[in-house]
Amino acid sequence: MDASQLLAQAADAVAADPAGLMPARQQMALSLGWHIILACFGVSFPAIIFVMHLRGIRRKDPVALDLAKRWSKVSAVLFAIGAVSGTVLSFEMGLLWPGLMGTYGDVLGLPFAFEGLAFFLEAIFIGIYLYGWGRMPPKVHLLMLLPMAITGVFGTYCVLAVNAWMNHPVGFNIVDGQIVDVEPWAVMFNSQAFMQFAHMWVGAYMVAGFSIAAVYAAGMLRGRRDRHHRLGFVVPFAFATIAALAQPFVGHFLGEGLEERQPSKLAAFELAETTDEGASPLRIGGVLIEGEVKGAIEIPYLGSIIALGSLDEPVPGLDQIPDEDQPPVNLTHWAFQTMIGIGLLLMAAVALFWFLRWRRRDLLEHRWFLRFASTAGVLAVIALESGWIATEVGRQPWIVYGVMRTNEAAADHSAGLWGVYGASVVLYGAMTVGAIVVLRSMARRWRAGAADLPSPYGPQSRLRDRVEDPATEEAAK
């Protein structure tokens, strides 16, 4: 087939797609890619603050309490911005994908309703905790973090249940083109929901833990070696450590059975153009060009061992998948390997840090490690985004795997959708700049010695600077 025929086929494919498909894809990539970072903090930050706050109460540690108080204000800023992007997303589902929501709205209604309820409950307890400093008994105030953590986790599970359903649809039948026999609870607890949630949940602790630790690593690089920075680094880094060590195993268990559920995605992950005779190699790097894999480093047998747990069974290749059902192979493959590569790098880094700490060697005294630690948050975000690209792009051309194609879910027109996309770029850009300005301003005033920051609204405490421990509480009374 010559170049002119390939161009003609591409032009026909573009012409067959609805006008709303491209702006919908661009809009969702922007919105989800931006919102998911904030969602990580909503899921994991309350637990990290809880541990720091508990340490402050039990050990009567004013540094730990001060960190917990500061982090609570940071979490409030991130939650407020995330609330905006999450609200935008809720409208986008119906606006950009009318075919999906119009057809399967009854199927997906329950998890989306629960997610909205969890969001409002989380907002309530964030407000109580934020304004509870100096106004509530210390232990009661500490317990306000638990509903925050639970509702954040539950809301995330609901969203992940919907995404797991899109990868493995259950809970309905199709009769004469109509959706019948809807079982909403089957969607909530479909067989892939728990493992996909676990993968995201652990990833959220990696993003939040490494990002928070990176802030204090950067401070130590600038010479701030006080206990405030060391404790601010170690606690979130400990959370990130557990997550980084667990994530490869969680991801492996999630991928089990992928050759049966989504063989096209597995073939793209492994860059398997053809089905090998015998065990498949692990292909590191490389691209698929005109049906031929080029530039890959191949390690014999390892592809089948990792993907299938077999020494002789081959990974099903793309030659078994019709051309019209194949995902964008190179993007899926590179996104998957980027996620794996960064994950293994972070796992090795945390293992080295704690091993040397056990051997009484403190890497926080070495600038090369602090430089790496200050970039770990960015690396964790890149791994998270790469994982979602691999998951979503690897499912294409299906929006609901095997049931509805993505082009069937998009609107037939693009009127106003490009304008919405442009407005979203401006909105997210403004929120990004605003978040950076606000957080940097808060950090600057804290470094200048501000014991507390004024709130734009809400009651002012008469005991604003009181340390939350039982002895101080009793003295205040």
C-alpha positions in Angstrom: 0.0 0.0 0.0 1.5 3.3 -1.1 1.5 6.7 0.8 -1.4 8.1 -1.2 -3.6 5.1 -0.2 -2.7 5.5 3.4 -3.6 9.2 3.3 -6.9 8.4 1.6 -7.7 5.8 4.3 -6.8 8.3 7.1 -9.0 11.0 5.4 -11.9 8.6 5.2 -11.5 7.7 8.9 -11.5 11.3 9.9 -14.5 12.0 7.8 -16.4 9.1 9.4 -15.9 10.5 12.9 -18.5 12.9 14.3 -17.5 16.5 14.5 -17.6 16.5 18.2 -15.1 13.7 18.7 -11.9 15.7 18.5 -12.9 18.6 20.8 -14.3 16.0 23.3 -11.1 14.1 23.4 -9.0 17.2 23.9 -11.3 18.5 26.6 -11.4 15.3 28.5 -7.6 14.9 28.3 -7.1 18.3 29.7 -9.8 18.1 32.4 -9.0 14.6 33.6 -5.2 15.0 33.4 -5.4 18.2 35.5 -8.0 17.1 38.0 -6.5 13.7 38.8 -3.4 15.4 40.4 -5.7 17.2 42.9 -7.7 14.1 43.5 -4.5 12.4 44.7 -4.2 14.9 47.5 -7.9 14.6 48.4 -7.5 10.8 48.8 -4.2 10.7 50.7 -3.5 14.1 52.3 -6.0 13.6 55.2 -4.2 10.4 56.3 -0.8 12.1 56.2 -2.1 15.0 58.2 -3.7 12.6 60.7 -0.4 10.9 61.4 1.4 14.2 61.9 -1.4 15.6 64.1 -1.5 12.4 66.2 2.3 12.6 66.7 1.9 16.2 67.9 -0.7 15.3 70.4 0.9 12.1 71.8 4.4 13.5 72.0 3.4 17.1 72.8 5.4 18.1 69.7 4.7 21.7 68.7 6.6 21.2 65.4 4.4 18.3 64.4 1.3 20.3 65.3 2.5 23.3 63.4 3.1 21.1 60.3 -0.4 19.5 60.6 -2.0 23.0 60.9 -0.1 24.3 57.9 -0.9 21.2 55.8 -4.6 21.5 56.7 -4.6 25.0 55.1 -2.8 23.7 52.0 -5.3 20.9 51.7 -8.1 23.4 51.9 -6.6 25.4 49.0 -6.2 22.2 46.9 -9.7 21.0 47.7 -11.2 24.3 46.7 -9.5 24.2 43.3 -10.3 20.5 42.9 -13.9 21.3 43.5 -14.0 23.6 40.5 -12.3 21.1 38.2 -14.5 18.3 39.5 -17.6 20.3 38.9 -16.5 21.1 35.3 -16.0 17.3 34.8 -19.5 16.5 36.0 -21.0 18.7 33.3 -18.6 17.6 30.6 -19.7 13.9 30.7 -23.1 14.8 29.4 -22.0 17.7 27.2 -19.1 15.9 25.4 -20.3 12.3 25.4 -24.1 12.4 24.9 -24.1 8.9 23.3 -22.6 7.4 26.4 -24.6 9.2 29.1 -27.8 9.0 27.1 -27.5 5.3 26.6 -25.9 4.2 29.9 -27.0 7.0 32.3 -29.2 4.6 34.3 -26.3 2.1 34.6 -23.8 4.7 35.8 -26.2 6.8 38.0 -25.6 5.1 41.3 -21.8 5.4 41.6 -21.9 9.0 40.3 -24.6 9.9 42.9 -22.5 8.3 45.7 -19.4 10.2 44.5 -21.3 13.5 44.7 -22.5 12.7 48.3 -19.0 11.8 49.3 -17.7 15.0 47.9 -20.1 17.1 49.9 -19.4 15.2 53.1 -15.7 15.7 52.6 -16.2 19.4 52.2 -18.1 19.6 55.4 -15.4 17.9 57.5 -12.6 19.9 55.8 -14.4 23.0 57.0 -14.8 21.6 60.5 -11.2 20.5 60.8 -9.8 23.7 59.3 -11.7 26.0 61.7 -11.5 23.6 64.6 -8.0 24.6 65.5 -8.1 26.1 69.0 -11.9 25.7 69.2 -12.3 21.9 69.8 -10.9 19.4 72.3 -7.6 18.1 70.7 -8.7 14.5 70.3 -12.1 15.3 68.9 -10.5 17.7 66.5 -8.1 15.0 65.4 -11.0 12.6 64.7 -12.4 15.0 62.2 -9.7 13.9 59.8 -11.2 10.4 59.7 -14.4 11.3 57.8 -12.3 13.4 55.5 -10.1 10.4 54.7 -13.0 7.9 54.4 -15.2 10.1 52.1 -12.2 10.9 49.9 -11.4 7.2 49.5 -15.1 6.3 48.9 -15.6 9.0 46.4 -12.5 7.9 44.5 -13.7 4.3 44.6 -17.0 5.3 43.0 -15.3 7.0 40.1 -12.9 4.1 39.6 -15.8 1.7 39.6 -17.2 3.6 36.6 -13.9 3.5 34.8 -13.5 -0.2 35.7 -17.0 -0.8 34.2 -15.9 1.0 31.0 -13.1 -1.5 30.7 -15.2 -4.5 31.8 -19.0 -3.6 31.3 -21.5 -5.6 33.4 -24.9 -5.0 35.0 -27.2 -4.7 32.0 -28.6 -6.4 28.9 -29.2 -5.1 25.4 -32.6 -6.1 23.9 -33.6 -4.6 20.5 -31.0 -1.9 21.0 -32.4 -0.9 24.4 -30.6 -1.1 27.8 -32.6 -3.3 30.1 -32.2 -5.4 33.3 -30.0 -2.7 34.8 -28.1 -3.7 38.0 -26.5 -0.6 39.5 -24.8 -2.6 42.3 -23.1 -4.8 39.8 -21.5 -1.7 38.4 -20.4 -0.5 41.9 -18.8 -3.9 42.6 -17.7 -5.2 39.2 -14.8 -7.6 39.3 -12.2 -5.1 38.2 -13.3 -2.2 40.4 -11.4 -3.1 43.6 -8.0 -3.7 41.9 -8.2 -0.6 39.7 -9.1 1.4 42.8 -6.2 -0.1 44.7 -3.8 0.8 41.9 -5.1 4.4 41.9 -5.2 4.6 45.7 -1.6 3.6 46.1 -0.6 5.9 43.2 -2.3 8.8 45.1 0.0 8.2 48.1 3.0 8.2 45.8 2.0 11.5 44.2 1.1 13.3 47.5 3.9 11.7 49.6 6.7 12.4 47.1 5.3 15.9 46.3 5.1 17.0 49.9 8.5 15.5 50.7 9.9 17.3 47.6 9.0 20.7 49.1 11.0 20.1 52.2 13.9 18.5 50.2 14.1 21.7 48.2 14.1 23.7 51.5 17.0 21.6 52.8 18.9 22.2 49.6 18.6 25.9 50.4 20.2 25.4 53.8 17.1 25.0 56.0 18.2 21.9 57.9 16.0 22.5 61.0 13.7 19.9 62.6 10.7 21.4 60.9 12.1 20.5 57.4 13.4 17.1 58.4 10.1 16.0 60.0 8.1 17.6 57.1 10.2 15.4 54.8 10.3 12.1 56.6 6.5 11.6 57.4 5.2 12.0 53.8 8.3 10.2 52.5 7.4 7.2 54.7 3.9 7.1 53.2 5.4 7.4 49.7 7.8 4.6 50.5 5.1 2.1 51.4 3.1 3.1 48.3 6.2 2.8 46.0 7.1 -0.6 47.3 3.5 -1.9 47.0 2.6 -0.4 43.6 4.5 -2.9 41.4 2.7 -5.8 43.0 -0.7 -4.1 42.9 -0.2 -3.3 39.2 0.8 -6.8 38.5 -2.3 -8.3 40.1 -4.4 -5.7 38.2 -3.0 -6.9 34.9 -3.7 -10.5 35.5 -6.2 -11.9 33.0 -5.7 -8.9 30.6 -5.0 -11.2 27.7 -8.6 -12.4 28.0 -10.4 -9.1 29.0 -8.5 -6.7 26.6 -6.0 -8.6 24.4 -5.5 -5.5 22.2 -4.4 -3.5 25.2 -1.9 -6.1 26.4 -0.5 -6.5 22.8 0.1 -2.7 22.8 1.6 -2.7 26.2 4.1 -5.4 25.1 4.5 -4.1 21.6 3.5 -7.5 20.3 2.8 -7.0 16.6 2.6 -10.8 15.9 1.9 -13.8 18.1 5.3 -15.4 18.8 5.9 -19.1 18.6 6.6 -19.9 22.2 7.4 -17.5 25.0 7.4 -13.8 24.1 10.3 -11.5 25.0 10.0 -8.3 27.0 10.4 -5.4 24.7 11.9 -2.3 26.3 11.5 0.9 24.2 11.0 0.6 20.5 8.3 1.7 18.1 5.9 0.0 15.7 6.5 1.3 12.2 4.5 -0.1 9.2 3.9 -3.3 11.1 7.5 -3.8 12.2 8.9 -3.3 15.7 12.1 -1.2 15.5 14.5 -0.1 18.2 13.3 -2.3 21.0 15.6 -4.1 23.5 14.4 -7.7 23.8 14.8 -9.8 26.8 13.8 -13.4 26.0 11.0 -15.1 27.9 10.5 -12.2 30.3 7.4 -10.8 28.4 5.5 -14.1 28.9 6.7 -14.5 32.4 5.6 -11.1 33.6 2.4 -10.8 31.5 1.1 -14.4 31.6 3.1 -16.1 34.3 4.2 -18.7 31.7 7.5 -19.9 30.3 6.1 -21.1 27.0 2.8 -19.3 26.3 3.1 -16.3 23.9 1.6 -12.9 24.4 -1.4 -12.6 22.0 -0.2 -10.2 19.2 -2.0 -7.5 17.3 -2.2 -9.9 14.3 -5.2 -11.5 16.1 -7.0 -8.1 16.5 -8.9 -6.6 13.5 -7.3 -3.3 12.4 -10.4 -1.3 13.3 -10.2 -2.6 16.9 -6.5 -1.8 17.6 -5.5 1.1 19.9 -2.7 3.6 19.1 0.1 1.2 19.8 3.1 3.4 20.2 1.5 5.9 22.6 0.0 3.1 24.7 3.4 1.2 24.8 5.5 4.2 25.7 3.0 5.5 28.3 2.9 2.0 30.0 6.7 1.7 30.0 7.1 5.3 31.3 4.9 4.4 34.2 6.8 1.2 34.9 10.2 2.8 34.6 9.5 5.7 36.9 7.8 3.4 39.4 10.8 1.1 39.6 13.2 4.1 39.9 11.2 5.5 42.9 11.0 2.0 44.5 14.7 1.7 44.3 15.3 5.2 45.7 13.1 4.6 48.8 14.6 1.2 49.4 18.1 2.7 49.3 17.1 5.6 51.6 15.7 3.4 54.3 18.4 0.7 54.0 21.1 3.3 54.5 19.2 4.9 57.3 19.1 1.5 59.0 22.9 1.4 58.6 23.0 4.8 60.3 23.8 6.8 57.1 21.5 9.7 56.5 21.0 10.6 52.9 19.4 13.9 53.9 22.9 15.1 54.5 23.8 14.5 50.8 22.9 17.1 48.2 22.7 14.6 45.4 19.9 12.8 47.2 18.1 16.0 48.1 18.2 17.0 44.4 16.7 13.7 43.4 14.1 13.9 46.2 13.1 17.4 45.1 12.1 16.0 41.7 10.4 12.9 43.0 7.0 14.6 43.1 7.2 15.5 39.5 8.3 12.0 38.6 5.3 10.5 40.5 2.9 12.8 38.7 4.4 11.8 35.3 4.0 8.1 36.2 0.4 8.7 37.3 -0.5 10.5 34.1 1.3 7.9 32.0 -0.6 5.1 33.7 -3.9 6.8 32.9 -2.9 7.4 29.3 -2.0 3.7 29.0 -5.3 2.7 30.5 -7.5 5.0 28.5 -5.7 5.1 25.1 -5.1 1.3 25.3 -8.9 0.8 25.5 -9.5 2.6 22.2 -11.4 2.6 19.9 -14.0 1.7 22.6 -15.4 4.0 25.2 -17.2 1.0 26.7 -15.0 -1.9 25.8 -16.6 -4.2 23.2 -20.0 -2.5 23.5 -19.8 1.2 22.4 -17.1 2.9 20.3 -15.8 6.3 21.3 -17.0 7.9 18.1 -20.5 6.6 18.8 -20.5 8.4 22.1 -19.5 11.8 20.8 -21.8 14.6 19.6 -22.5 14.9 15.9 -21.6 18.6 16.0 -18.8 20.7 17.3 -20.7 23.9 17.7 -19.4 25.6 20.8 -17.3 22.6 21.9 -14.0 24.2 20.7 -15.0 27.3 22.5 -15.6 25.3 25.7 -12.2 23.8 25.2 -10.6 27.2 24.8 -12.4 28.5 27.9 -11.2 25.5 29.9 -7.6 26.1 28.9 -7.9 29.6 30.2 -9.7 28.4 33.4 -7.2 25.7 34.2 -4.3 28.0 33.4 -5.7 30.6 35.8 -6.3 28.1 38.5 -2.8 26.7 38.2 -1.3 30.2 38.4 -3.6 31.1 41.3 -2.7 28.0 43.3 1.0 28.6 42.8 0.7 32.2 43.9 -1.4 31.4 47.0 0.7 28.5 48.1 4.0 30.4 47.6 2.5 33.4 49.5 1.5 31.1 52.4 5.0 29.5 52.4 6.7 32.9 52.4 4.7 34.2 55.3 5.4 31.0 57.3 9.1 31.3 56.7 8.9 34.9 57.9 7.6 33.6 61.2 3.8 34.0 60.9 2.3 31.7 63.6 -1.0 31.7 61.8 -2.5 33.1 58.7 -5.7 35.1 58.7 -8.8 33.5 57.3 -10.9 35.4 54.8 -14.0 34.4 56.7 -15.1 32.4 59.7 -14.8 33.1 63.5 -11.5 34.2 64.9 -10.1 32.2 67.7 -9.3 33.9 71.0 -6.6 31.2 71.5 -5.3 31.2 68.0 -1.7 30.2 68.8 -2.6 27.6 71.4 -0.8 24.3 71.1 -3.2 21.4 71.0 -2.2 19.1 73.8 -4.1 18.1 76.9 -1.9 20.1 79.3 -2.4 23.4 77.3 -6.1 22.6 76.9 -6.5 22.3 80.7 -4.5 25.5 81.3 -6.7 27.4 78.8 -9.8 26.4 80.7 
